[in-house]
Amino acid sequence: MVNVCVQCRESIGAREPFDGSPGGVVHRRCTEPARAAEAVERAAWRAYLSHVGTCDACLPEPIGCPEGKRLRREWKTADRAHFAILEQPAP
């Protein structure tokens, strides 16, 4: 049985690293951009939550704090970038 990467549609050799998932098998090289984008998104989310949890201006309303707004914008941008990578069609 030949495994085919569901992302790039190339066959996966016996010695190539791959990830098995419920949707099929994927080359590790095909998942690296999505994993990197997810790491950036998680870091931005943690920074936002850390700020909101410790900022006196954010406790009543996070939207009123300029730093909270900036961190939320960074997180939303990272979230959109991660989603865009996940939604790219296979070549």
C-alpha positions, 0 to 999 in steps of 0.5 A: 500500500502506498501512502499519499500525502493529503496536502501535496499529493506526493507519495510518502516513502518508507523512510520519509517522516510523516504524520498520521491523522484521521484525515490521512497521512501528511509529510512533516514538511507539509505541516511545518508552516501550519505548525509555525503559524500555530506557535505564533498564534499561541504566543500572541494569545498568551501575551494578550491573556497575560496582559489582560490578567495583570493590567488594571486598565483592562480589568473593567474593559480590555478594549479601553487599554491601548496595550490590550488593543495592540496585543489583541490586534496581534493575536487576531492577525496571527489567528487569521494567518494561521487559518489562511495557511490551513485553508490553502488548497493542496497543489 
